[in-house]
Each structure stands twice: as C-alpha cells, then as structure tokens.
Amino acid sequence: MTDVTEPERALPARTFGWWDMWVAPDDDPRSDGGYVGELATLVGYLGDQRLTFEMKCADLDAEDMARRSVPPSDLSLLGLLRHLAGVEQAWFRRVMAGQ
C-alpha cells in the first residue's frame, strides 16, 4: 500500500496533454520540417500549411464553411481559403515568375 495524502486523491487523473488538439503528435501527418534546399522548403512548407487548413475543415459541410466568424472578423472559412489561394497566386506570380 502506498502512502497517498488526501489532497493527492482529490486530483483528477492525468490525461494526454494534446487531448484538445486536432491530432496527437505521433499521429500528425504533417512533416516536422527538416527540408533540404529552397525548393523542398517551399513545397514542404506550403504542403504543411495546406494540410493544416484541410484538417481544420475536414468535418465541415458547405454551410459550416460559409458561416461567418465571430466579431470583429466577418470572414468565413471559405473566405479565408479564397484569401489564402489569392495570396499564394500573387506571391508565385510576383516573386517566382517576376510578373
């Protein structure tokens, strides 16, 4: 029999530290970085960012995607997706293609 004090008995059982996150670290499909070279870094970073957004929206239907956020933002997830796509497109045109 262990010697446990009364306050220790009142503490809740410990749970996995990432219980409120999308995925446990061991189950996370995104990379851990470690890219070698500029192209690998760009492709890997964009892939991870896109996958993060996809994971956050995975269980949402069209209505959920179109629902406005809480104030002060009036942007929906669909609007955010459009914004991110536009930023990527502009960046690739301006920086990569020199247009």
C-alpha positions in Angstrom: 0.0 0.0 0.0 1.4 3.4 -1.0 1.3 6.3 1.3 -1.0 8.9 -0.5 -2.2 12.0 1.1 -5.8 13.2 0.9 -5.1 16.2 -1.5 -3.4 13.8 -3.9 -6.5 11.6 -4.1 -8.6 14.7 -5.0 -6.5 15.5 -8.1 -8.0 14.4 -11.4 -6.3 11.6 -13.4 -3.7 12.9 -15.8 -4.8 12.8 -19.5 -2.9 13.0 -22.7 -1.6 16.5 -23.0 -2.8 17.2 -26.5 -6.4 16.0 -26.0 -7.9 19.2 -27.3 -5.7 19.4 -30.4 -6.6 18.1 -33.8 -4.3 15.2 -33.7 -1.8 13.7 -31.3 1.8 14.5 -32.2 2.5 10.9 -33.1 -0.5 10.8 -35.5 0.2 14.2 -37.1 0.5 13.7 -40.9 2.4 17.0 -41.4 6.1 17.0 -41.6 8.5 18.0 -38.9 10.4 20.3 -41.2 14.0 19.3 -41.9 13.7 20.3 -45.5 16.9 20.5 -47.5 17.1 23.2 -50.2 14.9 26.1 -51.2 12.5 24.2 -53.4 12.0 21.4 -50.8 11.4 24.1 -48.1 8.9 25.9 -50.2 7.0 22.8 -51.3 7.1 21.3 -47.8 6.0 24.5 -46.0 3.1 25.1 -48.4 2.1 21.4 -48.2 2.0 21.6 -44.4 0.1 24.8 -44.3 -2.5 23.5 -46.8 -2.8 20.2 -44.9 -3.3 22.2 -41.6 -6.2 24.1 -43.2 -7.6 20.9 -44.7 -7.5 19.2 -41.3 -9.3 22.1 -39.6 -12.1 22.0 -42.2 -12.3 18.2 -42.7 -15.7 17.6 -40.9 -17.4 20.8 -42.1 -20.1 20.9 -44.7 -20.6 23.8 -47.2 -22.9 25.7 -44.7 -20.2 25.5 -42.0 -17.5 26.7 -44.4 -19.6 29.7 -45.4 -20.7 30.7 -41.8 -19.2 34.0 -40.7 -16.7 34.0 -37.9 -17.2 35.8 -34.6 -16.8 39.6 -34.4 -14.7 41.6 -35.2 -13.9 39.3 -38.1 -16.6 38.9 -40.8 -14.6 36.3 -42.7 -15.8 32.8 -43.2 -13.5 29.7 -43.6 -14.4 29.7 -47.3 -13.4 33.4 -47.5 -10.2 32.6 -45.7 -9.5 29.8 -48.2 -10.1 32.1 -51.1 -7.8 34.7 -49.5 -5.0 32.2 -49.0 -5.3 31.0 -52.5 -5.1 34.5 -53.8 -2.1 35.3 -51.7 -0.3 32.2 -53.0 -1.2 33.0 -56.6 0.0 36.6 -56.2 3.2 35.5 -54.5 4.0 33.0 -57.2 3.3 35.4 -59.9 5.3 38.3 -58.4 8.2 36.5 -56.8 8.6 33.3 -58.7 7.5 34.5 -62.2 8.6 38.1 -61.9 5.3 39.4 -63.2 
